[in-house]
Amino acid sequence: MTEAMQNEIKESILTEKDIRTAYFRWYNYCEISNSYERMQTVAFCYAISGILKKLYPVKEEFKAALQRHLNFFNSQGIWGSSLLGVAAALEEEKALGKEISDETIINVKTGLMGPMAGIGDTIDWGTWKPLFFSIAASFSINGGIAGFFICFLFALVPFLEGWYLTRLGYRLGRDAISRLLEGGWIKQLIMGSGILGLFMVGALTASNVTLQIPIAFTMGGTETTIQTILDSILPGLVPLALVLGIYTYFRTKGQKFGRVVFFLLALCMVGSLIGLF
């Protein structure tokens, strides 16, 4: 064993089990302790408390460490777990006698919780969740059981994603998030996820959204329908126009899902009564 490896082991207090326990606590409780005053602070403090107790066996030092993590904290649960790993790494360095001030630990958390929330909401809830649930719905619409397993898979993927980010934050320490944001791959990941999501939504729209206009008329001695003409221009043109119209409404008016649902119900009922659809 080299001298560098010996020094690294000597200067490592926390184990894989410590980081895993902290992450399990955070994953299970990050949204339970929410309050208007401190949001996820109590959950974060509880998650890291086991680590702090191991790093600071002296009671006064342990209490001071807990106080550092009682400041306001609010981030996205999965990507915010990376800050749990970063905080654990900084606390370990401080416990080993390195010059890490209280303000550094607090500022790293509060300064990066916003960017992590934005990335996490975009990837997990804005892309992966609609994608997984749309695929699950397409399988379940005919009574298939595969939709259940796809929903279960969505529950598993963020859990593993958060565990990876926690370990990554701990390994890289205070420079972890800076490297993530400056490396460029986060932007590529968001762009790639968005492209995949749009591709799948387009495919599911073409497969599951059906809307036809059966109005018939005679032209040149031959009876034809408006739907036949539209299909000759572009198959699925009416469902596509409907989906694009809903998307445009969401972009301009906000995500008012209730209004859209009632509008679609009214449109389909009236269209069916007058023979338009």
N, C-alpha and C positions, 0 to 999 in steps of 0.2 A: 504494500500500500504506500503510495507516494505521500510526501509531507503535506502537499496541498490538499489531498483527500482527507488526511487526518485532521487538518485544521478545519476543514469544512464540517466534518462530523462533530468536532469539538464545539463548534460555534452554532450547532443546530440543536435547539431545545425541543421544538415541536416535532411531532411525528405525523405520519399520514393519517393515523386514527384521529388525532386532534383536529386536523383540518376537515376530515370527513364528518366528524360529530358536529362541528360548527356549521358546516353546510347543511346537514340534515335539519338542524334546528332552524336555520334561516329559511330553508325551503318550506318547511311546515308551518312557520309562524309569521312570515314576513308581511302577510296581509291581515293578520288577526289583531295586532296591537294598534292599528291605525287610529289616530285621533287628530283633531284639527290643530292641536298645539304642536305635536312632534311627529306625527305620521308613523313611520316605521322605526322610530328610534328605539323603543323598548324591545322590539324583536331583534334588532341588530345587536343591542347590548346583551340580550340573552344569548344570542348565537355565539358571540365572541367571549362570553364570560368564562367558559371553561378554559379557553386559551389564556386569558388574563390571569386566572387563578394559578395556572401552572407556571406562567412567566414571572409572576410577582407573589411569591409565597408570604412576603411580609404584608400584614393586613392593611397598613396605611398606604402602601404602594398599590395594592390591589384596589382599594377604594378610589385612589386618584385615577387609576386606569379606567375604572368604570365611569367616573365622571367625564372623562374625555369622550366617551361614546354615548353620552346622554344629550348631545347636541342634536338639533333638528336633522333628520335624515329621511329622504324620500326618493326612491328610484324604482325602476322596473325590476320585479323580483328576480328574474333569471339573469339578466346582464348586470344587475346591481350586485349580484353575488361575487363578481370579480373584485369589487371594492372590499368585500369581506376578506378575501385572500390578501389583498394589498395591505389592509389594516393589520392583519395577523403578522405579515412580514415586517412591517414597520415596528410593531410592538415587540417583536422578537429582537430586532436590531437594537431597540432602545433598552431592552432588558439585558442585552449583552454588553451594554456600556457605550454604545455608539452615540454620537451627538444627534439625536433625533428629538426635536422639541415637540411639546404638546400641540403647538399651533400647526406644525407640519402635518401631523396625523389628522387633525381636525380639518385642515384646509384641503388636504388631498381628497378626503371623503366628500365634503360639501361642494368642492369645486368640480368634481367629476360625476356626481350623482345625476346631474341633469343630462350630460351627453350620453351616459349609459342608458338612461331612461328613454331617450329619443331613439337610440339604436335598437334597444330591446323591443319597444313598442312597434317599430317599423318592421322588424324581422319576424318576431314571434306572433304578435297579435294582428299586425297589418298584412302579413304575407302568409306565414305558415298555417295559422289557425283557419282562415277562410279556405285555403287550399286543401288542407286535410278534411275539413268538414264538408266541403263541396264534393270531394271524391267519395267520402263516406255516404253522403246523401244519394249520390248517383248509384252506388251499390245497393243501398237500402230501399230505394224506391220500388223495387220489384220483390222485396221481402228477403233479400240476401243478407246473410249474417256477416259478410265481410266488412260491412260498414262499421260494425261494433269494434272489430279489431283495428280498423284504421283510426277510430276515435281513441282507442287505447294507445295506439302508437303515438298519436299526438301528445298524450299525457306523458309518455316515456321520453320523447325527444327533448322537450325543454328541461326535464330533470337531468338528463345526461349532459345537455348543453351547459346548464348552470354548474354542474360538478366540474366540468372541464375548465370553465372560466374561473372558478374559485381556485383551482390548483394552479392555473396559469398566472393569476394575480399574485398568489403566494410565491411562486418561483421567480417572477420578474420583479416583485417588490414595487417600489414607488414609481419606477419607470414603465410599469406594465401598460397602463392605459395610454400613456404618451406614445409608446411603440405601436399599440393597436390603432390609435387614431392617425398617426403619421405614416404608418406602413402602406396605406392605400388599399389594403385588402378588405377593410371594412366597407369602403365605398363600393368596391367590386362585388362584395357579397350582397349588399343591399340591392345593387342594380341587377345582379343575376337572379336574386330571389323575386324581384319585381317582374322581370321578364318571364320567369317560369310561372309565376302566379297568373299573369295575364294570358299566357299560352293555355294554361289549364282552364281558366275561366272561359276563354273563347271556345275551347273544345267542349266543355260541359254545356255551354249555352247552345251550341249547335246540336248537341245530342238530346238535351232535356227540355228546352224551351220551344214549344210548338204554338204557333199562332198563324191561322190561315184566314184568308178573305174569300169566301165561296161565292161572292156576287158574280152572276153570269150575265152575259149579253151576247148578242149576235153580231158578227162582223164578217161581211162578205159571204153571207149564207152559212157561216159556221159558228156554232155556239162555243164560246170560250169563257174563261173566268179570269178575274183580275189576278188570282193567285198563280195561274199558269203563266201570265205575262211577267209577273214579278219573279217567278222561278227561272224563267228564261234569261232574265237580267242577272240575277244572283240568287241561287238557292238559299233559303233561310234569311232573306232580306228583311222581312217583317220582324221576326224575333231579334235580329241584330239591331234594327232601328229602335226597338223597344228597350233593349238592354243599354244601348248607347244613350237613349233619352233619360233613363233612370240614373245612369252614371253622371250625365251632365247636370241633372237636378241635384245630386248629392254634392257635386263640386261647387255649384253656385249657391245652393240654399242650405247646405249642411246635411248631416246624416239624420234626416227626419224620417226614420223607417216607418213609423206608424202611418204617416200621410201617404207614403208610397204604397203600402199594403192596401189601405182602404181605396186608394185611387185605382189600383189594379183590379180589386174586387168589383168596384163599380163599373169600370170599363168593360170587364168581361161579361158582367150580367147584362148591361145595357146593349153591348154588341151582340150578345146571343139573342136577346129579345127582338131586336130589329133585323136580325139576319146578317149583321156586318161581319161577325166572326163565326 
